[in-house]
Amino acid sequence: MAVFSRGFGGRARESTPDLPPGQFLTEDFPVLSAGPTPEIDTAEWEFTIRTETGATHRWDWDQFRALPSELVATDIHCVTRWSKLGTSWRGVSLDTLFEEVDSSYDYVMAHSYGGYTTNLPLEDLLDGKAWIAYEFDGEDLDPEHGGPARLLVPHLYFWKSAKWVRGLVMMKDDEPGFWEQNGYHTYGDPWQEQRYW
């Protein structure tokens, strides 16, 4: 993954209670990707959760879309310092996807079509904190923003909300994903400005 695209320009920083430190507001939806946008046919799409026993929970697109969905209104914050407030998504809660998953491990590695990875504590995906989102502003999620489906973990910097997500692998210990191996913080709390090591 050697191609980096930046589809936005900076703006002056603003100070509002909804903005984490060091962020500025944008009305756009900037694009920053580690590599080209993969073409994913929903007829071939699948999402999996694999545990330490090798058990793999699998959903194809039709099975995934048949699951209960939630409308999510939230702010998002990119490590490159833009924030977009009041965004609207629809997706399936990770609580729903983990209902039948039995694991004693506390961490996950998210894997995306195209090879991207990012690591997260399991507790940051449960209790209404994360979704697999497939709509933005009432429309199917555009491929450049991670469509057909992306991870949405809005309380962390947006690189943790992996585009084109295809699965989660349970991990005993926290191990760095793609950006984390390249200097980004292993957790990424925007309110603590956990941008880099």
PyMOL commands that set and color helices and strands:
alter all, ss='L'
color gray80, all
select helices_A, chain A and resi 61-65+94-97+122-124+143-145+158-160+178-181+190-192
alter helices_A, ss='H'
color red, helices_A
select strands_A, chain A and resi 4-6+24-25+32-34+46-50+56-60+70-77+82-93+107-112+117-121+131-136+139-140+150-152+165-171
alter strands_A, ss='S'
color yellow, strands_A
deselect
rebuild
show_as cartoon
